[in-house]
Amino acid sequence: MRLRPFQQVDVFTATPYLGNPLAVVLDGEGLSTEEMQRFTNWTNLSEATFVLPPTPEGHAAGADYRVRIFCPGRELPFAGHPTLGTCHAWLQAGGQPRATGRIVQECGVGLVTLRRDGEQLAFAAPPLVKSGPLAEEDVQLIARGLGVARDDIVAHAWCDNGPNWRGVMLRSAEQVLGLRPDGAVLAGLDVGVVGPRGKVGVVGASDAEGIAFEVRAFFPGNNGLAEDPVTGSLNAALAQWLIGAGLAPSRYVASQGTALGRAGRVHVQQDGPQIWVGGHSVTCVRGEVRL
C-alpha cells in the first residue's frame, strides 16, 4: 500500500453537496481490479474512479488519460458523472491536455471527448446501443411500478448507451416529483423483462425558470430499488431520444435530484450531429488515500 492523491468531487453542481459525489483516485497504477472494487465498496458512494496512463493504443489515438469506473459490486464501461468528475479532478491536479480545447478520456467504451465551456465541462454523448420504442408489456409494467396510469406515460424509448436505461416521459415535472415507485414491481424488470442491470429513467416537462425537464433515475441497488441523484449516462441518452424525436429543443437544462434534496443541473446542447452533456463540478475533499 502507498499514499495516492485523491479528490472527492461533487458533479453537476457549482454548490458543494447538492450534486452527485464521486471518489477519484488520481494514481491507480499497480492496483488490481479487486483492490479497486474493494475501495469503491468502502466509499459507500455510487461510483469511484481510478486514473491511469492511456494504453499504447489509446495514447496513439490521442487519449490524455485512462479511467476505470466502478460502482458497488461491478465495473462500468462508461458513466457520465464519473467522466465529468474525473476530468475535473485531473485538471485540478495539474493535468495538461495534449490538444487545445479538448480532453480525451480512454475508458471501457473507448475514447470519450470532453470540452470546456467556461467553468463547465461537457462530454460528447456516446452513441446509443439500442433505441426505439419499448415493448408495450414493458411500458405497462413500468407504469404499474411507478404507480401511474398507462396513459400518463406520453412517450417512451430505449435509452441504452452502455447502461441499459429505458426512458419514459410523464405529463409534468410535478408528476415526476410525486412518484413513489414500488420496488417489488420494478424489481421484476431485473428478473424477467429488463435483465440484471435493468433501469428506468423518468422525465417530465418543467415550467420552472430555465429548466426544461425534471429527471429521476431508478435502478436495482444493493438493498432493493435505488435512486441516483444526477445521472450523466441517462441524461445523455434521454437527450438523443428527446431531441431526435422533436420532444426537446436542441439546447436545454434538466433538473435532477430534487426528490433527494439535491439540485443537479445537466446542460444539454446539440452541435450538428453531436450532443454534448455537461455541468459544473466542485472539489469537496482533497488529500491522499492509502491503497
C-alpha positions in Angstrom: 0.0 0.0 0.0 1.1 3.6 -0.6 -0.5 7.1 -0.3 -2.2 8.1 -3.5 -3.6 11.6 -4.4 -7.4 11.7 -4.0 -10.3 14.0 -4.6 -14.0 13.7 -3.8 -15.9 15.8 -6.3 -19.5 16.9 -6.5 -20.7 16.7 -10.1 -23.5 18.6 -11.9 -23.5 21.4 -9.3 -21.5 24.5 -8.6 -22.6 24.4 -4.9 -20.9 21.7 -2.8 -23.1 18.8 -1.6 -26.1 19.5 -4.0 -24.9 17.3 -6.9 -23.7 13.7 -7.2 -20.5 12.8 -5.4 -17.6 10.9 -6.9 -14.4 9.4 -5.4 -11.4 9.9 -7.7 -8.1 8.2 -7.1 -5.7 10.1 -9.2 -3.0 7.4 -9.4 -4.4 3.9 -9.9 -1.2 2.3 -11.2 -0.5 -1.1 -9.7 -3.9 -1.6 -8.2 -5.8 -4.8 -9.1 -9.4 -4.9 -10.1 -10.2 -6.5 -6.7 -8.5 -3.6 -4.8 -10.3 -1.0 -6.9 -13.6 -2.7 -6.3 -13.0 -3.1 -2.5 -12.2 0.6 -2.2 -15.3 1.6 -4.2 -17.5 -0.5 -2.0 -15.9 1.1 1.1 -16.5 4.6 -0.1 -20.3 4.0 0.0 -20.7 6.3 -3.0 -22.4 5.5 -6.2 -19.1 5.4 -8.1 -15.4 5.7 -7.7 -12.8 6.1 -10.5 -9.1 5.3 -10.9 -6.9 7.4 -13.2 -4.2 5.6 -15.2 -1.9 6.3 -18.1 -3.5 5.6 -21.5 -2.9 2.3 -23.1 -0.5 2.4 -26.1 -3.5 2.2 -28.4 -5.3 5.0 -26.5 -2.2 7.2 -26.5 -1.7 6.8 -30.2 -5.4 7.8 -30.7 -4.9 11.0 -28.6 -6.1 9.9 -25.1 -4.9 12.2 -22.3 -5.6 9.6 -19.5 -7.4 6.3 -18.9 -10.0 5.8 -16.3 -11.6 2.7 -14.8 -15.1 3.3 -13.4 -16.6 1.3 -10.6 -19.9 1.2 -8.8 -20.7 -1.0 -5.8 -20.3 -4.6 -7.0 -19.0 -4.1 -10.5 -17.0 -2.1 -13.1 -18.7 0.1 -15.6 -17.6 0.7 -19.2 -18.9 4.3 -19.1 -20.8 6.6 -16.9 -21.5 10.3 -17.2 -21.0 11.9 -13.8 -17.7 9.9 -13.3 -16.5 11.1 -16.6 -17.0 14.8 -15.8 -15.8 14.4 -12.2 -12.7 12.5 -13.1 -11.8 15.1 -15.8 -12.4 17.9 -13.3 -10.1 16.3 -10.7 -7.4 15.5 -13.3 -7.4 19.1 -14.5 -7.4 20.4 -10.8 -4.4 18.1 -10.1 -2.4 19.8 -13.0 -3.4 17.5 -15.9 -2.5 19.1 -19.2 -4.5 18.1 -22.3 -2.5 17.2 -25.4 -4.9 19.1 -27.7 -6.1 22.6 -27.3 -9.7 23.0 -26.3 -10.5 19.3 -25.7 -9.7 16.5 -23.3 -9.8 12.8 -24.5 -10.6 10.1 -21.9 -10.0 6.5 -22.5 -12.4 4.1 -20.7 -14.2 0.8 -21.2 -16.3 2.1 -24.2 -13.2 3.5 -25.9 -12.4 7.2 -26.3 -14.7 9.9 -24.9 -14.1 13.5 -25.9 -14.7 16.3 -23.4 -14.6 20.1 -23.9 -14.6 23.1 -21.6 -17.4 25.6 -21.8 -16.4 28.4 -19.4 -16.4 26.8 -15.9 -18.3 23.8 -17.1 -17.1 20.6 -18.7 -19.2 18.6 -21.2 -18.7 15.1 -22.7 -19.7 14.0 -26.2 -22.7 11.7 -25.7 -21.7 8.2 -26.8 -23.9 6.5 -29.4 -27.0 4.6 -28.3 -26.5 0.8 -28.3 -30.3 0.4 -28.5 -33.0 2.8 -29.4 -36.7 2.8 -30.4 -39.9 2.3 -28.5 -40.2 -0.1 -25.6 -42.4 -3.1 -25.8 -45.9 -2.4 -24.6 -45.7 -5.0 -21.8 -42.6 -3.2 -20.5 -44.4 0.1 -20.5 -47.4 -1.4 -18.6 -45.1 -2.9 -16.1 -43.2 0.4 -15.6 -46.4 2.3 -15.2 -47.5 -0.1 -12.5 -44.2 0.1 -10.8 -44.2 3.9 -10.8 -47.8 4.0 -9.6 -49.2 5.9 -12.6 -51.8 5.1 -15.2 -50.6 3.8 -18.5 -52.0 6.9 -20.2 -49.7 9.1 -18.1 -46.7 7.7 -20.0 -46.9 10.0 -23.0 -43.7 8.8 -24.7 -41.2 6.0 -24.2 -37.9 4.7 -25.7 -34.9 2.5 -25.2 -32.1 4.8 -23.9 -29.3 2.2 -23.8 -25.8 3.7 -24.2 -24.0 1.1 -22.2 -26.1 1.3 -19.1 -29.4 -0.4 -20.0 -31.8 2.5 -19.5 -35.4 2.6 -20.6 -36.9 6.1 -20.7 -40.4 7.1 -20.1 -41.9 10.6 -20.3 -44.7 11.6 -17.9 -47.1 14.6 -18.3 -45.4 17.0 -15.9 -42.5 17.6 -13.6 -44.9 17.6 -10.6 -46.0 14.1 -11.5 -42.3 13.0 -11.8 -41.5 14.5 -8.4 -44.6 12.9 -6.8 -43.6 9.3 -7.8 -43.4 6.7 -5.1 -42.2 3.7 -7.0 -42.9 0.2 -6.0 -39.5 -1.6 -5.7 -41.2 -5.0 -5.7 -42.8 -4.4 -9.1 -39.8 -2.7 -10.7 -37.6 -5.5 -9.3 -39.5 -7.8 -11.7 -37.7 -5.9 -14.6 -34.4 -7.2 -13.2 -35.5 -10.8 -13.3 -37.9 -11.2 -16.2 -38.1 -8.2 -18.5 -35.1 -5.9 -18.2 -32.3 -8.2 -17.2 -29.7 -8.0 -14.5 -29.0 -4.3 -14.9 -32.4 -3.1 -15.9 -33.1 0.6 -15.2 -35.8 3.1 -15.6 -35.3 6.8 -16.4 -38.2 9.1 -15.9 -38.6 12.6 -17.4 -41.3 15.3 -17.3 -41.6 18.8 -18.7 -41.0 21.6 -16.2 -42.2 25.2 -16.1 -39.5 26.3 -13.6 -37.5 29.2 -14.9 -34.6 27.9 -17.0 -35.4 24.2 -16.5 -36.9 22.2 -19.4 -37.2 18.8 -17.7 -37.3 17.1 -14.3 -35.5 13.8 -14.4 -35.4 10.8 -12.0 -33.5 7.6 -12.3 -34.4 4.3 -10.5 -32.3 1.2 -10.7 -31.8 -2.1 -8.7 -29.4 -1.3 -5.9 -27.7 -3.4 -3.3 -30.7 -3.2 -0.9 -33.6 -3.1 -3.4 -34.7 -0.2 -5.6 -32.3 2.8 -5.6 -32.5 6.3 -7.0 -29.5 8.2 -8.5 -29.0 11.8 -7.6 -27.8 13.0 -11.0 -27.1 10.7 -13.9 -24.9 11.7 -16.9 -25.4 8.5 -18.9 -29.2 8.7 -18.6 -29.3 12.4 -19.5 -27.1 11.7 -22.5 -29.4 9.0 -23.8 -32.5 11.0 -23.0 -31.2 13.9 -24.9 -30.6 11.8 -28.0 -34.1 10.4 -27.8 -35.9 13.6 -26.9 -34.1 15.9 -29.4 -34.2 13.3 -32.1 -38.0 12.8 -31.6 -38.7 16.6 -31.5 -39.7 16.4 -27.8 -36.9 18.8 -26.7 -35.1 21.8 -28.1 -31.5 21.4 -29.3 -30.3 23.2 -26.1 -31.9 22.8 -22.7 -31.2 22.3 -18.9 -32.6 19.3 -17.0 -33.0 19.2 -13.2 -32.3 16.0 -11.3 -32.1 15.1 -7.6 -34.8 17.4 -6.4 -36.7 14.5 -4.7 -33.4 13.6 -2.8 -32.7 17.2 -1.6 -30.2 17.8 -4.3 -30.1 20.4 -7.1 -28.4 18.8 -10.0 -28.3 20.7 -13.3 -27.5 19.0 -16.5 -26.7 21.2 -19.5 -27.5 19.6 -22.9 -26.5 21.1 -26.3 -26.6 19.7 -29.8 -23.9 20.9 -32.2 -24.6 19.4 -35.6 -25.0 15.7 -35.1 -23.2 15.6 -31.8 -24.9 16.1 -28.4 -22.9 17.4 -25.5 -23.8 16.8 -21.9 -22.2 18.9 -19.2 -22.3 20.8 -16.0 -20.3 22.2 -13.2 -18.1 20.2 -10.8 -16.6 21.2 -7.5 -13.9 19.5 -5.4 -15.2 19.0 -1.8 -12.3 16.8 -0.4 -8.7 16.8 -1.4 -5.9 14.7 0.1 -4.5 11.2 0.0 -5.7 7.7 0.4 -3.8 4.6 1.4 -4.1 1.9 -1.3 
